[in-house]
């Protein structure tokens, strides 16, 4: 089965070093918290808010070992009123035997969950 694993992280500055570091942290947390083996990753979709350079997160993904060929798509999100600022989001499609309900949704550095169905403590 292919399942989606999501996460988000906020950054304080739109600099390559900070965004690459934050993306690495986010990908590692998503992989670790869901016990994902690198070879089971099928594809990765990364989006950034309009105030973050969408090219930087892709550089972080090149550093992960164990991935043979993983298609990666990076894009900048359209502005959404009252949405997070300086945020990188990830959707990783993985081959897994886990049910979707058992997969963790990772949000780091005070990022707020924007969909109430993902977390009972969500804020809109």
N, C-alpha and C positions, 0 to 999 in steps of 0.2 A: 504494500500500500504506500502511496505517496501522501504525506501529510505536510501541512504548513506549520512552521514554527516562527513566532513573531517576537520582536523585541524593539525597544527604543532607548535612545540615550541622548541626553542633552549635552551641549558643549558651551563653554563660556566665550570662545573666540573662534572666528572663521579663519584658522590658520591650518596649513597642511599637517604640521606635527600633531596638533591637538586633535584634529579630526581623524587622522590615521590611528592615533593611540586609542581614541574613544571607540572607533569601529572595531579595532582588534579586541578591546575589552568586551564589547557587546557580543561579537561573534563567539568568543571564548565562553562567555557566560551562557549563551544560548546552547552551545554544544555541550558544555558541562552539565547544566541543569536538566537537560533532556537526555543525557547519556547517548549522544549521537556519535557514531563512529564516522570519522572524516570520509570514508569511502561510501557512506550511505547518502551523502549530500548530492541531490540531483540538480538543483539550481538555486541561485541566490538573487533576490531582488532587493535593491537598496534604494530608498528615496530619502531626500533631504528637504528640509524647509527652504524657502526661497532665499534665506539669509546665510545659507551654507553652500559652499562649492561642491557640486555633486560629483566632481571628478576625484576628489580626495579619498572617499571611502573605498573605491576600487583598488587603490594602491595598497590598502591594508589587506585585502583578500589575497593578494599575490604571495603573502608571506606564510600562508597556512599550508603545512605539509600534509600529505596523504590524499589530497584531492587530485584525481587523475585529470578529468576534464569536467569542469563545473561551469556551465554558462552563467554569466553574471550580467545583470542589467542595473544600471544606475540612472536615476533621473531626479530632477528637481520637482517638488510638489507645487501645485497651484496654491496660492495663498488662501487660507481658510480663516474667517473671522474667529477670534478667541482660541485659535489653535496654539500649540507649543511653538516657541521660537528657538532657533539654534538647535534643531533636533535631527538626528539620524535614525531612520527606521529600517528594520530588516525583515524580510520574509524569506525564510529558508525552506525550500521543499526537500524533504528527506524521505528515503525509503525506511519505513519503520513498522514494527508490529504493534506499537502502542496505539490505543484509541485516541482520537482527537481530544477527548475530554481529559486525558491523562497528561497531555503535553502542556508544559509550563509556558506562560507568557511573561517574558522578562522585560522589566522596565527599570532602568538604572538612572542614578543621579537625579532623583526627584521628578522624573518624567511622570505625567499623569496619564492614566488610561483614558482614552477618549471614547471607548465603546463600553457602555454599562454592562453588556452581556459577558465581558471578559473578566470582570472583577467586581465583587459586590461593593468594594470601597471606592469605586470609580467616581471621577468628577467630570462633569461636562464642561 
